[in-house]
């Protein structure tokens, strides 16, 4: 049975990527970093696998947005 998808919070994302908070949110707006998920009224997180895909190849990452 595969392990469930982990959700990681902002501090962890910043530590793993080395990005500043403002750069992270700018990249999300540009579609070059995975968008966050709403996990509670005031909380958000990221799928760990999506962040790991970005870390593996940050220059060619593009968010697959369905709009």
OpenMM code with the backbone's topology and positions (N, CA, C; nanometers):
from openmm import Vec3, app, unit

residues = "UNK UNK UNK UNK UNK UNK UNK UNK UNK UNK UNK UNK UNK UNK UNK UNK UNK UNK UNK UNK UNK UNK UNK UNK UNK UNK UNK UNK UNK UNK UNK UNK UNK UNK UNK UNK UNK UNK UNK UNK UNK UNK UNK UNK UNK UNK UNK UNK UNK UNK UNK UNK UNK UNK UNK UNK UNK UNK UNK UNK UNK UNK UNK UNK UNK UNK UNK".split()
positions = [
    Vec3(0.0845, -0.1180, 0.0000),
    Vec3(0.0000, 0.0000, 0.0000),
    Vec3(0.0886, 0.1238, 0.0000),
    Vec3(0.0694, 0.2172, -0.0956),
    Vec3(0.1545, 0.3362, -0.1011),
    Vec3(0.1288, 0.4279, 0.0181),
    Vec3(0.2327, 0.4992, 0.0559),
    Vec3(0.2206, 0.5946, 0.1664),
    Vec3(0.1322, 0.7113, 0.1233),
    Vec3(0.0537, 0.7659, 0.2146),
    Vec3(-0.0313, 0.8805, 0.1780),
    Vec3(0.0543, 1.0033, 0.1459),
    Vec3(0.0006, 1.0888, 0.0623),
    Vec3(0.0682, 1.2124, 0.0235),
    Vec3(0.0854, 1.3014, 0.1459),
    Vec3(0.2080, 1.3477, 0.1705),
    Vec3(0.2335, 1.4367, 0.2829),
    Vec3(0.2079, 1.5806, 0.2416),
    Vec3(0.1573, 1.6569, 0.3345),
    Vec3(0.1389, 1.8008, 0.3168),
    Vec3(0.2434, 1.8698, 0.4026),
    Vec3(0.3206, 1.9589, 0.3414),
    Vec3(0.4228, 2.0314, 0.4176),
    Vec3(0.3854, 2.1785, 0.4259),
    Vec3(0.4281, 2.2420, 0.5339),
    Vec3(0.3913, 2.3803, 0.5604),
    Vec3(0.4985, 2.4758, 0.5072),
    Vec3(0.4693, 2.6057, 0.5161),
    Vec3(0.5535, 2.7106, 0.4583),
    Vec3(0.6980, 2.7039, 0.5071),
    Vec3(0.7204, 2.6914, 0.6376),
    Vec3(0.8576, 2.6886, 0.6895),
    Vec3(0.9394, 2.5765, 0.6269),
    Vec3(0.8781, 2.4614, 0.6106),
    Vec3(0.9471, 2.3476, 0.5507),
    Vec3(0.9773, 2.3732, 0.4040),
    Vec3(0.8812, 2.4296, 0.3322),
    Vec3(0.9006, 2.4606, 0.1902),
    Vec3(1.0161, 2.5600, 0.1734),
    Vec3(1.0170, 2.6647, 0.2548),
    Vec3(1.1232, 2.7647, 0.2453),
    Vec3(1.2591, 2.7032, 0.2782),
    Vec3(1.2638, 2.6175, 0.3787),
    Vec3(1.3906, 2.5537, 0.4162),
    Vec3(1.4408, 2.4613, 0.3063),
    Vec3(1.3521, 2.3854, 0.2447),
    Vec3(1.3936, 2.2906, 0.1405),
    Vec3(1.4326, 2.3589, 0.0108),
    Vec3(1.3659, 2.4682, -0.0244),
    Vec3(1.3922, 2.5321, -0.1532),
    Vec3(1.4988, 2.6401, -0.1461),
    Vec3(1.5153, 2.7010, -0.0295),
    Vec3(1.6096, 2.8117, -0.0171),
    Vec3(1.5534, 2.9425, -0.0698),
    Vec3(1.4248, 2.9439, -0.1037),
    Vec3(1.3614, 3.0660, -0.1541),
    Vec3(1.3168, 3.1538, -0.0381),
    Vec3(1.3060, 3.2841, -0.0650),
    Vec3(1.2450, 3.3733, 0.0338),
    Vec3(1.0940, 3.3620, 0.0191),
    Vec3(1.0226, 3.4086, 0.1195),
    Vec3(0.8759, 3.4027, 0.1159),
    Vec3(0.8203, 3.4809, -0.0034),
    Vec3(0.8733, 3.6005, -0.0272),
    Vec3(0.8216, 3.6822, -0.1381),
    Vec3(0.8518, 3.6182, -0.2736),
    Vec3(0.9698, 3.5586, -0.2887),
    Vec3(1.0038, 3.4914, -0.4136),
    Vec3(0.9144, 3.3703, -0.4354),
    Vec3(0.8874, 3.2962, -0.3294),
    Vec3(0.8003, 3.1796, -0.3389),
    Vec3(0.6626, 3.2191, -0.3916),
    Vec3(0.6018, 3.3211, -0.3307),
    Vec3(0.4683, 3.3626, -0.3739),
    Vec3(0.4690, 3.4247, -0.5138),
    Vec3(0.5775, 3.4907, -0.5523),
    Vec3(0.5874, 3.5435, -0.6889),
    Vec3(0.5919, 3.4287, -0.7884),
    Vec3(0.6686, 3.3248, -0.7574),
    Vec3(0.6771, 3.2088, -0.8451),
    Vec3(0.5430, 3.1358, -0.8558),
    Vec3(0.4676, 3.1301, -0.7464),
    Vec3(0.3345, 3.0694, -0.7516),
    Vec3(0.2457, 3.1490, -0.8471),
    Vec3(0.2501, 3.2815, -0.8368),
    Vec3(0.1689, 3.3676, -0.9238),
    Vec3(0.2082, 3.3512, -1.0703),
    Vec3(0.3370, 3.3281, -1.0972),
    Vec3(0.3859, 3.3087, -1.2339),
    Vec3(0.3556, 3.1687, -1.2866),
    Vec3(0.3216, 3.0761, -1.1965),
    Vec3(0.2985, 2.9376, -1.2370),
    Vec3(0.4250, 2.8555, -1.2441),
    Vec3(0.5344, 2.9054, -1.1846),
    Vec3(0.6613, 2.8336, -1.1888),
    Vec3(0.6939, 2.7661, -1.0559),
    Vec3(0.5958, 2.7547, -0.9687),
    Vec3(0.6095, 2.6812, -0.8424),
    Vec3(0.4714, 2.6255, -0.8088),
    Vec3(0.4658, 2.5074, -0.7472),
    Vec3(0.3346, 2.4487, -0.7152),
    Vec3(0.2507, 2.5399, -0.6252),
    Vec3(0.1238, 2.5482, -0.6549),
    Vec3(0.0319, 2.6283, -0.5739),
    Vec3(0.0041, 2.5584, -0.4409),
    Vec3(-0.0253, 2.6391, -0.3405),
    Vec3(-0.0551, 2.5832, -0.2093),
    Vec3(-0.1987, 2.5325, -0.2032),
    Vec3(-0.2241, 2.4470, -0.1055),
    Vec3(-0.3566, 2.3903, -0.0824),
    Vec3(-0.4139, 2.4492, 0.0448),
    Vec3(-0.5394, 2.4755, 0.0464),
    Vec3(-0.6046, 2.5221, 0.1689),
    Vec3(-0.6310, 2.4001, 0.2556),
    Vec3(-0.5747, 2.3978, 0.3770),
    Vec3(-0.5920, 2.2824, 0.4655),
    Vec3(-0.6762, 2.3143, 0.5882),
    Vec3(-0.7009, 2.4419, 0.6119),
    Vec3(-0.7910, 2.4846, 0.7187),
    Vec3(-0.8335, 2.6281, 0.6879),
    Vec3(-0.9070, 2.6889, 0.7769),
    Vec3(-0.9544, 2.8252, 0.7533),
    Vec3(-0.8381, 2.9214, 0.7304),
    Vec3(-0.7354, 2.9119, 0.8129),
    Vec3(-0.6215, 3.0034, 0.8016),
    Vec3(-0.4910, 2.9333, 0.7649),
    Vec3(-0.4975, 2.8077, 0.7264),
    Vec3(-0.3749, 2.7331, 0.7002),
    Vec3(-0.3657, 2.6824, 0.5580),
    Vec3(-0.2434, 2.6814, 0.5076),
    Vec3(-0.2177, 2.6252, 0.3751),
    Vec3(-0.0959, 2.5344, 0.3831),
    Vec3(-0.0805, 2.4518, 0.2825),
    Vec3(0.0347, 2.3636, 0.2738),
    Vec3(0.0569, 2.3263, 0.1290),
    Vec3(0.1585, 2.2474, 0.1045),
    Vec3(0.1941, 2.2037, -0.0301),
    Vec3(0.2074, 2.0531, -0.0310),
    Vec3(0.1734, 1.9910, -0.1436),
    Vec3(0.2011, 1.8484, -0.1591),
    Vec3(0.3530, 1.8326, -0.1639),
    Vec3(0.4050, 1.7450, -0.0800),
    Vec3(0.5493, 1.7242, -0.0751),
    Vec3(0.6026, 1.6766, -0.2100),
    Vec3(0.5295, 1.5929, -0.2804),
    Vec3(0.5756, 1.5416, -0.4089),
    Vec3(0.5885, 1.6534, -0.5133),
    Vec3(0.4966, 1.7510, -0.5100),
    Vec3(0.5042, 1.8632, -0.6043),
    Vec3(0.6263, 1.9493, -0.5761),
    Vec3(0.6541, 1.9731, -0.4480),
    Vec3(0.7731, 2.0515, -0.4114),
    Vec3(0.8990, 1.9754, -0.4514),
    Vec3(0.8993, 1.8443, -0.4319),
    Vec3(1.0157, 1.7636, -0.4709),
    Vec3(1.0377, 1.7662, -0.6222),
    Vec3(0.9277, 1.7669, -0.7009),
    Vec3(0.9422, 1.7792, -0.8477),
    Vec3(1.0049, 1.9127, -0.8839),
    Vec3(0.9637, 2.0198, -0.8148),
    Vec3(1.0216, 2.1519, -0.8413),
    Vec3(1.1700, 2.1527, -0.8048),
    Vec3(1.2054, 2.0958, -0.6899),
    Vec3(1.3456, 2.0916, -0.6463),
    Vec3(1.4305, 2.0150, -0.7482),
    Vec3(1.3768, 1.9078, -0.8044),
    Vec3(1.4507, 1.8269, -0.9010),
    Vec3(1.4816, 1.9031, -1.0290),
    Vec3(1.3931, 1.9944, -1.0703),
    Vec3(1.4142, 2.0685, -1.1950),
    Vec3(1.3421, 2.2030, -1.1884),
    Vec3(1.3963, 2.3001, -1.1137),
    Vec3(1.3260, 2.4272, -1.0946),
    Vec3(1.3143, 2.5137, -1.2205),
    Vec3(1.4083, 2.5039, -1.3125),
    Vec3(1.4060, 2.5931, -1.4287),
    Vec3(1.2985, 2.5574, -1.5299),
    Vec3(1.2593, 2.4306, -1.5361),
    Vec3(1.1586, 2.3927, -1.6361),
    Vec3(1.0241, 2.3564, -1.5745),
    Vec3(1.0057, 2.3798, -1.4445),
    Vec3(0.8774, 2.3465, -1.3805),
    Vec3(0.7694, 2.4414, -1.4301),
    Vec3(0.6554, 2.3853, -1.4628),
    Vec3(0.5371, 2.4636, -1.4986),
    Vec3(0.4179, 2.4013, -1.4301),
    Vec3(0.3379, 2.4826, -1.3658),
    Vec3(0.2167, 2.4367, -1.2985),
    Vec3(0.1164, 2.3940, -1.4034),
    Vec3(0.0590, 2.2743, -1.3870),
    Vec3(-0.0463, 2.2257, -1.4769),
    Vec3(-0.1785, 2.2779, -1.4234),
    Vec3(-0.2194, 2.3936, -1.4711),
    Vec3(-0.3426, 2.4554, -1.4222),
    Vec3(-0.4589, 2.4222, -1.5136),
    Vec3(-0.5693, 2.3873, -1.4521),
    Vec3(-0.6915, 2.3624, -1.5256),
    Vec3(-0.7868, 2.4756, -1.4939),
    Vec3(-0.8107, 2.5614, -1.5919),
    Vec3(-0.8974, 2.6781, -1.5697),
    Vec3(-1.0056, 2.6849, -1.6724),
] * unit.nanometer
topology = app.Topology()
chain = topology.addChain("A")
for resn in residues:
    res = topology.addResidue(resn, chain)
    for name in ("N", "CA", "C"):
        topology.addAtom(name, app.Element.getBySymbol(name[0]), res)
